[in-house]
Amino acid sequence: MISLKQSAPEGVFIEDLIVYGGLEKDSVVAKGFKIEPPCFRSASIRDREAYKEKLRQLLQTVSEPQHLQIQWSCNSDYAKELQQYF
């Protein structure tokens, strides 16, 4: 049963890393990156497939005990495109 009162784990910042659980054997170390891929709207199929292959290669590099968490989002800020109509 999952408790809704469970709190987030305590972490400490060490340089540019977040360390959960101190420096013991079972601790977790995390680092975040922000990757902004280029726009592929007018890219060739070959370029799109090459990019997909690079993503597959990235996923293949992750093995136990490492974990990879990905948050994918689309930018919905169309202000620049809409400004041309005002």
Secondary structure, DSSP 8 states (H G I E B T S, - for coil): ---TT-----EEEETTEEEESTTSTT-EEE----------TT--HHHHHHHHHHHHHHHHT--TT-------------HHHHHTT-
